[in-house]
Amino acid sequence: MDEFTDIYFKKYCDLLYKRTGIFVKENKKETFKLKIEKSMRKLNIHNHDEYLLYLQKYDCEEHFQQFINDMTTNTTEFFREKQHFDFIENNIPFIMKNNPRIARKNEIRIWSAASSSGQEAVSLAILFRECFGNRINIKILATDIDSEILSKAVKGIYSYSECKDIPEEFLYKYFDKVRNGFSIKEEIRSMIQYRHFNLMQDYNFKKGFDIIFCRNVMIYFSNPIQEMLINKFYNNIVQGGLLFIGHSESLVSKSHKYQYIGPAIYMK
């Protein structure tokens, strides 16, 4: 395999940024290089010029999607950053008061905007089922740019190690034991719609969301893309709705209209 020069690094970065908005930092060059080389080996390609030509030739085909799948990071777990779930559980009256649409329509609409293999969406479904029982209709849209990881989410089957952070009472209430792990029950599965989605694309949902979770995603984007995203989310949240971002992320220094509610929590 030929040398991974700074020129090739820039070309790959530009290609990924153009399609996904993902910004690869210089200190991630070695990790990025290993991912590139792994992708090339899958295709039996040993030359960077050849691989770049391959990606550009199939820019809109499944070949480029595979490149995106190989480059994206999928770190997730059930009830990750538990403070957010605790906030929701302890502040249902506050959420309902500021967003009367939920009671009026007898539904809550949630978007897990980078759902990875589905643990976040499933955690939200369990949380709101526990909070509301069957009193309201819970609708969760779970999206991700990685088509392979989304396929895993759709299956809804998780290993024992992946389920280690689920409270035992929830595990046996909302999951069925299967070979080598657990499968989410239909009660939870039916609340979630999975969709392949690129946050860089133009979108304006017909109905706004009451809650948007987009956590630990913006750290991979440049500042201009981050600002664009938070304002896109603003346009797709109902008045009084909430945006949750990762605890390592912040809207400080960003131009936005949100009201700060708590650590990594904002309201329209």
TORGU-494933 format. One line per 4 residues: number of its first residue (from 1); their letters; for each residue x, y, z of C-alpha. Coordinates in Angstrom, 3 decimals. Layout:
N
NUM) A) X/Y/Z  ...
This chain:
268
1) MDEF) 0.000/0.000/0.000  1.428/3.403/-0.936  2.251/6.132/1.575  -0.557/8.052/3.266
5) TDIY) 0.760/11.561/2.648  -0.656/14.861/3.924  -2.033/15.466/0.433  -4.047/12.241/0.542
9) FKKY) -5.180/13.026/4.076  -6.553/16.368/2.908  -8.269/14.834/-0.139  -10.048/12.201/1.949
13) CDLL) -10.988/14.788/4.579  -12.408/17.140/1.958  -14.420/14.315/0.420  -15.888/13.258/3.762
17) YKRT) -16.587/16.845/4.823  -18.367/17.645/1.573  -20.815/14.777/1.971  -21.276/14.512/5.730
21) GIFV) -19.980/17.680/7.381  -17.625/15.547/9.471  -14.385/17.397/10.200  -11.346/15.195/10.831
25) KENK) -8.832/16.906/13.105  -5.103/16.668/12.496  -4.574/14.735/15.735  -6.911/12.017/14.414
29) KETF) -4.827/11.495/11.279  -3.354/8.145/12.329  -6.740/6.692/13.318  -8.238/8.007/10.083
33) KLKI) -5.376/6.444/8.108  -6.040/3.025/9.660  -9.732/3.273/8.766  -8.880/4.258/5.183
37) EKSM) -6.457/1.364/4.782  -8.984/-1.093/6.208  -11.550/0.111/3.660  -9.027/-0.246/0.849
41) RKLN) -8.152/-3.808/1.852  -11.824/-4.772/1.703  -11.807/-3.721/-1.946  -8.331/-5.090/-2.692
45) IHNH) -7.174/-1.570/-3.596  -3.568/-0.693/-2.722  -3.212/2.759/-4.237  -4.695/5.950/-2.788
49) DEYL) -5.185/7.594/-6.167  -7.155/4.550/-7.292  -9.302/4.579/-4.155  -10.025/8.301/-4.411
53) LYLQ) -11.028/7.843/-8.039  -13.246/4.933/-7.001  -14.997/7.063/-4.364  -15.502/10.000/-6.699
57) KYDC) -16.755/7.768/-9.492  -19.370/6.214/-7.234  -20.087/9.380/-5.290  -23.841/8.759/-5.083
61) EEHF) -23.780/4.962/-4.942  -23.584/2.377/-2.212  -19.784/2.335/-2.580  -19.522/5.800/-1.087
65) QQFI) -22.009/4.858/1.624  -19.655/2.049/2.610  -16.858/4.607/2.883  -19.047/6.701/5.199
69) NDMT) -19.880/3.613/7.263  -16.184/2.820/7.648  -15.249/6.364/8.665  -17.979/7.116/11.210
73) TNTT) -17.652/6.540/14.952  -20.355/4.571/16.765  -19.866/4.864/20.504  -23.130/4.401/22.373
77) EFFR) -24.726/2.636/25.305  -28.075/2.386/27.058  -28.941/5.390/29.251  -25.653/7.075/28.337
81) EKQH) -25.099/10.402/30.143  -27.736/9.430/32.672  -28.164/13.023/33.878  -30.332/13.730/30.835
85) FDFI) -32.644/10.818/31.545  -32.835/11.808/35.213  -33.726/15.364/34.185  -36.640/14.149/32.055
89) ENNI) -37.899/11.733/34.718  -37.789/14.414/37.425  -39.188/17.267/35.335  -42.241/15.912/33.515
93) PFIM) -44.497/18.707/34.934  -41.967/21.319/33.738  -41.821/19.725/30.273  -45.622/19.557/30.017
97) KNNP) -46.113/23.114/31.281  -43.709/24.627/28.754  -44.965/22.443/25.919  -48.775/22.135/26.175
101) RIAR) -48.849/20.478/22.738  -48.017/17.133/24.377  -51.207/17.066/26.475  -53.313/18.674/23.746
105) KNEI) -52.311/16.111/21.100  -51.879/13.278/23.598  -48.519/12.412/22.033  -44.832/13.133/22.347
109) RIWS) -42.580/13.293/19.294  -38.863/12.632/19.821  -35.943/12.626/17.399  -32.791/10.684/18.216
113) AASS) -30.733/12.417/15.546  -27.649/10.200/15.612  -29.033/6.980/17.000  -26.160/4.657/16.069
117) SGQE) -27.195/1.079/16.940  -30.369/2.226/18.661  -29.538/2.231/22.368  -30.420/5.904/22.805
121) AVSL) -33.794/5.551/21.076  -34.639/2.412/23.064  -33.623/4.132/26.312  -35.916/7.058/25.495
125) AILF) -38.795/4.714/24.648  -38.397/2.916/27.982  -38.094/6.179/29.910  -41.252/7.701/28.461
129) RECF) -43.205/4.460/28.802  -42.244/4.474/32.489  -43.187/8.157/32.854  -46.481/8.092/30.955
133) GNRI) -47.540/4.457/30.782  -50.100/4.108/28.003  -51.582/7.565/28.557  -49.863/9.189/25.570
137) NIKI) -48.644/8.054/22.177  -44.837/7.924/22.107  -43.289/8.427/18.659  -39.517/8.268/18.232
141) LATD) -37.625/8.894/14.996  -34.143/7.345/15.163  -31.750/8.344/12.384  -28.123/7.751/11.489
145) IDSE) -25.852/8.235/8.488  -24.249/4.797/8.924  -26.444/2.285/7.097  -24.737/-0.761/8.623
149) ILSK) -25.129/0.341/12.232  -28.742/1.296/11.491  -29.417/-2.273/10.323  -28.271/-3.489/13.730
153) AVKG) -30.621/-0.999/15.384  -33.581/-2.250/13.354  -32.928/-5.828/14.523  -33.133/-4.678/18.132
157) IYSY) -30.935/-7.468/19.488  -28.148/-6.651/21.946  -25.422/-8.704/23.595  -25.151/-9.245/27.337
161) SECK) -22.290/-6.739/27.546  -24.288/-4.109/25.649  -27.132/-4.486/28.147  -24.990/-4.132/31.276
165) DIPE) -26.164/-0.553/31.941  -29.889/-1.345/31.745  -31.546/-1.472/35.191  -32.524/-5.066/35.900
169) EFLY) -36.218/-4.205/36.282  -36.259/-2.683/32.774  -34.260/-5.523/31.268  -36.838/-8.136/32.198
173) KYFD) -39.817/-5.862/31.616  -38.952/-4.602/28.133  -36.603/-7.247/26.682  -36.852/-10.919/25.768
177) KVRN) -33.897/-13.184/26.425  -32.489/-14.658/23.224  -29.361/-16.581/22.366  -26.310/-14.588/23.507
181) GFSI) -28.298/-11.528/24.534  -31.626/-9.711/24.662  -34.186/-8.544/22.100  -36.399/-5.499/22.673
185) KEEI) -40.087/-6.301/23.049  -42.611/-5.205/20.444  -44.109/-2.735/22.924  -40.873/-0.730/22.709
189) RSMI) -39.974/-1.578/19.125  -43.299/-0.229/17.828  -42.564/3.253/19.218  -39.413/3.673/17.118
193) QYRH) -39.088/4.396/13.408  -35.558/3.987/12.046  -34.399/5.974/9.031  -31.123/6.430/7.166
197) FNLM) -30.449/10.151/7.335  -27.685/12.657/6.632  -27.862/15.700/8.910  -26.247/17.750/6.149
201) QDYN) -29.220/17.318/3.830  -32.038/19.848/3.614  -34.933/18.941/5.877  -38.014/20.557/7.298
205) FKKG) -40.297/18.044/8.961  -44.038/18.583/8.556  -44.502/18.157/12.295  -42.075/19.541/14.849
209) FDII) -40.467/17.504/17.600  -41.055/17.938/21.306  -37.569/16.663/22.107  -34.432/16.300/19.999
213) FCRN) -31.417/14.333/21.199  -28.240/15.059/19.221  -25.497/14.124/21.634  -21.769/13.700/21.089
217) VMIY) -22.165/14.324/17.379  -21.328/17.979/16.911  -17.809/17.413/18.239  -17.090/15.844/14.844
221) FSNP) -18.218/18.947/12.929  -16.588/22.291/12.242  -17.981/25.365/14.038  -19.946/26.614/10.981
225) IQEM) -21.576/23.183/10.557  -22.378/23.018/14.287  -24.105/26.380/14.114  -26.032/25.350/11.011
229) LINK) -27.206/22.150/12.734  -28.416/23.737/15.961  -30.439/26.244/13.965  -31.883/23.491/11.767
233) FYNN) -32.925/21.710/14.937  -34.458/24.938/16.239  -36.653/25.127/13.150  -37.842/21.557/13.751
237) IVQG) -38.607/21.813/17.485  -42.027/22.955/18.685  -42.264/26.007/20.941  -41.274/24.890/24.430
241) GLLF) -39.519/21.807/23.058  -36.103/20.683/24.271  -32.724/20.053/22.633  -30.251/17.748/24.381
245) IGHS) -26.599/17.788/23.306  -23.576/15.923/24.678  -22.025/17.033/27.955  -18.739/17.628/26.130
249) ESLV) -20.554/20.006/23.763  -21.770/23.571/24.232  -23.719/26.283/22.445  -21.499/28.955/23.996
253) SKSH) -20.091/31.229/21.258  -22.714/29.884/18.830  -25.405/32.131/17.365  -28.763/30.669/18.459
257) KYQY) -32.174/31.469/19.975  -32.407/28.708/22.592  -32.929/29.258/26.298  -30.390/27.503/28.520
261) IGPA) -32.122/25.088/30.913  -29.306/22.997/32.378  -26.051/21.278/31.440  -26.360/20.403/27.727
265) IYMK) -30.143/21.104/27.772  -31.784/23.930/25.818  -35.384/25.001/25.190  -36.997/26.746/22.218
